[in-house]
Amino acid sequence: MTDSKIALEELEKIVQLFSSKELPNTCAKALIDSIEKPSSSWSLGNQILMVIHGTSDARGYRQWQEVNRWVRQGAKAFYILGPIIVKRKVIDEETKQEKEESALVGFKGIPVFRYEDTEGKELPVYKPKEIPPLTDVAKAWGLLVKYERVAGEFGHYNFQDRSIILSTEAWDTFFHELAHAGDAMLENHDFNKVTHEGVGEVVAVLTAATLARIYGRPNDGYSWNYIARYAESKKPEAVGRLCIRVLSKVQKIISTIFETKAQIIVPA
């Protein structure tokens, strides 16, 4: 039996399980300790803004020069918010003496540039302890897989530069983002046709849950609770209905993944 058929049979088992019982929550996934960079100290809002602009590393013009990288001519900056702090003198209520304190009086826009808009010396990268299965499929699809700590996310698929960014070494997170990439491939990378937030996340979770079982790292409880959030119900029937709704797309993505894997020639 082919890998694809085994996976599709496993998918059917998962849908039956998810439709019949509520599964317990599981522990949160371990986040990586990625290499420090200026954005590591940014506010959550600024880090999310960086992700929205399609990058996991953004810095000011001089900050890039400090690591021997230069902003390409014509590149456009985007702006994060920096606090405006002033020193002022106040009277201490207890001692009645004058003292100096810092006060936030507003915010200013700070221009930063994406890593993708720079060139020069390569930066240090995080190396995972284990390379997840199907990484060769991602490579065959022309995807760049890298490990970076991304605010508020375990992983992220960037439609613009076709990269997968992972904040954890959990295999099912990689499978999840690979599923998003597969969804985009099936729609010829037409962002308007790709299954979006909500249903698209359920497609990715169900695909990842199936692949995680195939490769011996099941995470059914996490997957069930993830889908339940989008079903807006803890009732197994509701979760099952949502799974069935996306079943056709999940089957196509899984088949595409294993068709690609079967075509990859392993060096002798």
Contacts in CASP RR format, 6 or more apart in sequence:
PFRMAT RR
TARGET T0000
AUTHOR 0000-0000-0000
METHOD contacts of the structure
MODEL  1
MTDSKIALEELEKIVQLFSSKELPNTCAKALIDSIEKPSSSWSLGNQILM
VIHGTSDARGYRQWQEVNRWVRQGAKAFYILGPIIVKRKVIDEETKQEKE
ESALVGFKGIPVFRYEDTEGKELPVYKPKEIPPLTDVAKAWGLLVKYERV
AGEFGHYNFQDRSIILSTEAWDTFFHELAHAGDAMLENHDFNKVTHEGVG
EVVAVLTAATLARIYGRPNDGYSWNYIARYAESKKPEAVGRLCIRVLSKV
QKIISTIFETKAQIIVPA
2 258 0 8 1.000
2 262 0 8 1.000
3 214 0 8 1.000
3 258 0 8 1.000
3 261 0 8 1.000
3 262 0 8 1.000
4 254 0 8 1.000
4 255 0 8 1.000
4 258 0 8 1.000
4 259 0 8 1.000
4 262 0 8 1.000
6 214 0 8 1.000
7 210 0 8 1.000
7 211 0 8 1.000
7 214 0 8 1.000
7 254 0 8 1.000
7 258 0 8 1.000
8 251 0 8 1.000
8 254 0 8 1.000
8 255 0 8 1.000
10 210 0 8 1.000
10 213 0 8 1.000
10 214 0 8 1.000
11 206 0 8 1.000
11 210 0 8 1.000
11 247 0 8 1.000
11 250 0 8 1.000
11 251 0 8 1.000
11 254 0 8 1.000
14 206 0 8 1.000
14 209 0 8 1.000
14 210 0 8 1.000
14 213 0 8 1.000
14 220 0 8 1.000
14 223 0 8 1.000
14 243 0 8 1.000
15 206 0 8 1.000
15 240 0 8 1.000
15 243 0 8 1.000
15 244 0 8 1.000
15 247 0 8 1.000
17 23 0 8 1.000
17 220 0 8 1.000
18 220 0 8 1.000
18 223 0 8 1.000
18 224 0 8 1.000
18 227 0 8 1.000
18 236 0 8 1.000
18 239 0 8 1.000
18 240 0 8 1.000
18 243 0 8 1.000
19 236 0 8 1.000
19 237 0 8 1.000
19 239 0 8 1.000
19 240 0 8 1.000
19 241 0 8 1.000
19 243 0 8 1.000
19 244 0 8 1.000
20 236 0 8 1.000
21 236 0 8 1.000
22 224 0 8 1.000
22 228 0 8 1.000
22 234 0 8 1.000
22 235 0 8 1.000
22 236 0 8 1.000
23 220 0 8 1.000
23 221 0 8 1.000
23 224 0 8 1.000
23 225 0 8 1.000
24 221 0 8 1.000
25 221 0 8 1.000
25 222 0 8 1.000
25 225 0 8 1.000
26 219 0 8 1.000
26 221 0 8 1.000
26 222 0 8 1.000
26 225 0 8 1.000
29 154 0 8 1.000
29 168 0 8 1.000
29 170 0 8 1.000
29 173 0 8 1.000
29 222 0 8 1.000
30 168 0 8 1.000
30 169 0 8 1.000
30 170 0 8 1.000
31 149 0 8 1.000
31 154 0 8 1.000
31 167 0 8 1.000
31 168 0 8 1.000
32 126 0 8 1.000
32 128 0 8 1.000
32 147 0 8 1.000
32 149 0 8 1.000
32 166 0 8 1.000
32 167 0 8 1.000
32 168 0 8 1.000
32 169 0 8 1.000
33 149 0 8 1.000
34 40 0 8 1.000
34 126 0 8 1.000
34 147 0 8 1.000
34 148 0 8 1.000
34 149 0 8 1.000
34 167 0 8 1.000
35 123 0 8 1.000
35 124 0 8 1.000
35 125 0 8 1.000
35 126 0 8 1.000
37 57 0 8 1.000
37 59 0 8 1.000
37 123 0 8 1.000
38 59 0 8 1.000
38 60 0 8 1.000
38 63 0 8 1.000
39 46 0 8 1.000
39 47 0 8 1.000
39 50 0 8 1.000
39 57 0 8 1.000
39 58 0 8 1.000
39 59 0 8 1.000
40 149 0 8 1.000
42 50 0 8 1.000
42 80 0 8 1.000
43 81 0 8 1.000
44 151 0 8 1.000
44 152 0 8 1.000
45 151 0 8 1.000
46 80 0 8 1.000
46 81 0 8 1.000
46 82 0 8 1.000
47 150 0 8 1.000
47 151 0 8 1.000
47 152 0 8 1.000
48 151 0 8 1.000
48 152 0 8 1.000
49 78 0 8 1.000
49 80 0 8 1.000
50 56 0 8 1.000
50 57 0 8 1.000
50 58 0 8 1.000
50 80 0 8 1.000
50 112 0 8 1.000
50 151 0 8 1.000
51 150 0 8 1.000
51 151 0 8 1.000
51 153 0 8 1.000
51 156 0 8 1.000
53 78 0 8 1.000
53 114 0 8 1.000
54 114 0 8 1.000
54 116 0 8 1.000
54 158 0 8 1.000
54 160 0 8 1.000
54 161 0 8 1.000
55 114 0 8 1.000
55 115 0 8 1.000
55 116 0 8 1.000
56 115 0 8 1.000
56 146 0 8 1.000
56 148 0 8 1.000
56 150 0 8 1.000
56 156 0 8 1.000
56 165 0 8 1.000
57 114 0 8 1.000
57 115 0 8 1.000
57 123 0 8 1.000
57 148 0 8 1.000
58 78 0 8 1.000
58 80 0 8 1.000
58 112 0 8 1.000
58 113 0 8 1.000
58 114 0 8 1.000
58 115 0 8 1.000
59 67 0 8 1.000
59 112 0 8 1.000
59 113 0 8 1.000
59 115 0 8 1.000
60 77 0 8 1.000
60 110 0 8 1.000
60 111 0 8 1.000
60 112 0 8 1.000
60 113 0 8 1.000
61 71 0 8 1.000
61 111 0 8 1.000
61 113 0 8 1.000
64 70 0 8 1.000
64 71 0 8 1.000
64 113 0 8 1.000
64 118 0 8 1.000
67 121 0 8 1.000
67 123 0 8 1.000
68 120 0 8 1.000
68 121 0 8 1.000
69 115 0 8 1.000
69 118 0 8 1.000
69 119 0 8 1.000
69 120 0 8 1.000
69 121 0 8 1.000
69 123 0 8 1.000
70 118 0 8 1.000
70 119 0 8 1.000
70 120 0 8 1.000
71 113 0 8 1.000
71 117 0 8 1.000
71 118 0 8 1.000
72 117 0 8 1.000
72 118 0 8 1.000
72 119 0 8 1.000
75 113 0 8 1.000
75 114 0 8 1.000
75 117 0 8 1.000
75 118 0 8 1.000
76 117 0 8 1.000
77 111 0 8 1.000
77 112 0 8 1.000
77 113 0 8 1.000
78 111 0 8 1.000
78 112 0 8 1.000
78 114 0 8 1.000
79 109 0 8 1.000
79 110 0 8 1.000
79 111 0 8 1.000
79 112 0 8 1.000
80 109 0 8 1.000
80 110 0 8 1.000
80 112 0 8 1.000
81 107 0 8 1.000
81 108 0 8 1.000
81 109 0 8 1.000
81 110 0 8 1.000
82 107 0 8 1.000
82 108 0 8 1.000
82 109 0 8 1.000
82 110 0 8 1.000
83 104 0 8 1.000
83 106 0 8 1.000
83 107 0 8 1.000
84 104 0 8 1.000
84 105 0 8 1.000
84 106 0 8 1.000
84 107 0 8 1.000
84 108 0 8 1.000
85 102 0 8 1.000
85 103 0 8 1.000
85 104 0 8 1.000
85 105 0 8 1.000
86 102 0 8 1.000
86 103 0 8 1.000
86 105 0 8 1.000
87 100 0 8 1.000
87 101 0 8 1.000
87 102 0 8 1.000
87 103 0 8 1.000
88 100 0 8 1.000
88 101 0 8 1.000
88 103 0 8 1.000
89 98 0 8 1.000
89 99 0 8 1.000
89 100 0 8 1.000
90 98 0 8 1.000
90 99 0 8 1.000
90 100 0 8 1.000
90 101 0 8 1.000
91 97 0 8 1.000
91 98 0 8 1.000
91 99 0 8 1.000
92 98 0 8 1.000
92 99 0 8 1.000
115 123 0 8 1.000
116 161 0 8 1.000
125 146 0 8 1.000
125 147 0 8 1.000
126 146 0 8 1.000
126 147 0 8 1.000
126 148 0 8 1.000
127 147 0 8 1.000
128 147 0 8 1.000
128 166 0 8 1.000
128 169 0 8 1.000
129 169 0 8 1.000
130 169 0 8 1.000
132 169 0 8 1.000
132 171 0 8 1.000
132 174 0 8 1.000
132 175 0 8 1.000
132 215 0 8 1.000
133 171 0 8 1.000
133 211 0 8 1.000
133 215 0 8 1.000
134 174 0 8 1.000
134 175 0 8 1.000
134 178 0 8 1.000
134 211 0 8 1.000
134 257 0 8 1.000
134 261 0 8 1.000
135 145 0 8 1.000
135 174 0 8 1.000
136 261 0 8 1.000
136 264 0 8 1.000
137 178 0 8 1.000
137 257 0 8 1.000
137 260 0 8 1.000
137 261 0 8 1.000
137 264 0 8 1.000
138 145 0 8 1.000
138 164 0 8 1.000
138 178 0 8 1.000
138 181 0 8 1.000
139 145 0 8 1.000
140 260 0 8 1.000
140 263 0 8 1.000
140 264 0 8 1.000
141 162 0 8 1.000
141 181 0 8 1.000
141 182 0 8 1.000
141 185 0 8 1.000
141 260 0 8 1.000
142 162 0 8 1.000
143 162 0 8 1.000
143 163 0 8 1.000
143 164 0 8 1.000
143 178 0 8 1.000
143 181 0 8 1.000
144 161 0 8 1.000
144 162 0 8 1.000
144 163 0 8 1.000
144 164 0 8 1.000
145 163 0 8 1.000
145 164 0 8 1.000
145 166 0 8 1.000
145 174 0 8 1.000
146 163 0 8 1.000
146 164 0 8 1.000
146 165 0 8 1.000
146 166 0 8 1.000
147 165 0 8 1.000
147 166 0 8 1.000
147 167 0 8 1.000
147 169 0 8 1.000
148 165 0 8 1.000
148 166 0 8 1.000
148 167 0 8 1.000
149 167 0 8 1.000
150 156 0 8 1.000
150 165 0 8 1.000
150 167 0 8 1.000
152 167 0 8 1.000
153 167 0 8 1.000
154 166 0 8 1.000
154 167 0 8 1.000
154 168 0 8 1.000
154 170 0 8 1.000
154 173 0 8 1.000
154 176 0 8 1.000
155 164 0 8 1.000
155 165 0 8 1.000
155 166 0 8 1.000
155 167 0 8 1.000
155 168 0 8 1.000
155 173 0 8 1.000
155 176 0 8 1.000
155 177 0 8 1.000
156 164 0 8 1.000
156 165 0 8 1.000
156 177 0 8 1.000
157 163 0 8 1.000
157 164 0 8 1.000
157 165 0 8 1.000
157 177 0 8 1.000
157 180 0 8 1.000
157 181 0 8 1.000
157 184 0 8 1.000
158 164 0 8 1.000
158 165 0 8 1.000
159 184 0 8 1.000
159 189 0 8 1.000
159 191 0 8 1.000
159 194 0 8 1.000
162 181 0 8 1.000
162 184 0 8 1.000
162 189 0 8 1.000
164 174 0 8 1.000
164 177 0 8 1.000
164 178 0 8 1.000
164 181 0 8 1.000
165 177 0 8 1.000
166 173 0 8 1.000
166 174 0 8 1.000
166 177 0 8 1.000
167 173 0 8 1.000
170 217 0 8 1.000
170 219 0 8 1.000
171 211 0 8 1.000
171 212 0 8 1.000
171 215 0 8 1.000
171 217 0 8 1.000
172 208 0 8 1.000
172 209 0 8 1.000
172 211 0 8 1.000
172 212 0 8 1.000
172 217 0 8 1.000
172 219 0 8 1.000
172 222 0 8 1.000
172 223 0 8 1.000
173 208 0 8 1.000
175 207 0 8 1.000
175 208 0 8 1.000
175 211 0 8 1.000
175 212 0 8 1.000
176 204 0 8 1.000
176 205 0 8 1.000
176 207 0 8 1.000
176 208 0 8 1.000
177 204 0 8 1.000
178 207 0 8 1.000
178 208 0 8 1.000
178 211 0 8 1.000
178 257 0 8 1.000
179 203 0 8 1.000
179 204 0 8 1.000
179 207 0 8 1.000
179 208 0 8 1.000
179 250 0 8 1.000
179 253 0 8 1.000
180 200 0 8 1.000
180 204 0 8 1.000
182 253 0 8 1.000
182 256 0 8 1.000
182 257 0 8 1.000
183 194 0 8 1.000
183 195 0 8 1.000
183 200 0 8 1.000
183 203 0 8 1.000
183 204 0 8 1.000
183 249 0 8 1.000
183 253 0 8 1.000
184 191 0 8 1.000
184 194 0 8 1.000
185 256 0 8 1.000
186 249 0 8 1.000
186 252 0 8 1.000
186 253 0 8 1.000
186 256 0 8 1.000
187 193 0 8 1.000
187 194 0 8 1.000
194 200 0 8 1.000
195 203 0 8 1.000
195 246 0 8 1.000
195 249 0 8 1.000
198 230 0 8 1.000
199 230 0 8 1.000
199 245 0 8 1.000
199 246 0 8 1.000
200 246 0 8 1.000
201 226 0 8 1.000
201 230 0 8 1.000
202 227 0 8 1.000
202 230 0 8 1.000
202 242 0 8 1.000
202 243 0 8 1.000
202 245 0 8 1.000
202 246 0 8 1.000
203 246 0 8 1.000
203 249 0 8 1.000
203 250 0 8 1.000
203 253 0 8 1.000
205 223 0 8 1.000
205 226 0 8 1.000
205 227 0 8 1.000
206 223 0 8 1.000
206 227 0 8 1.000
206 243 0 8 1.000
206 246 0 8 1.000
206 247 0 8 1.000
206 250 0 8 1.000
207 250 0 8 1.000
207 253 0 8 1.000
207 254 0 8 1.000
208 223 0 8 1.000
209 218 0 8 1.000
209 219 0 8 1.000
209 220 0 8 1.000
209 223 0 8 1.000
210 250 0 8 1.000
210 254 0 8 1.000
211 254 0 8 1.000
211 257 0 8 1.000
212 218 0 8 1.000
212 219 0 8 1.000
212 223 0 8 1.000
213 220 0 8 1.000
224 239 0 8 1.000
227 239 0 8 1.000
227 242 0 8 1.000
227 243 0 8 1.000
228 234 0 8 1.000
228 238 0 8 1.000
228 239 0 8 1.000
230 242 0 8 1.000
231 238 0 8 1.000
231 239 0 8 1.000
231 240 0 8 1.000
231 241 0 8 1.000
231 242 0 8 1.000
232 238 0 8 1.000
233 239 0 8 1.000
END
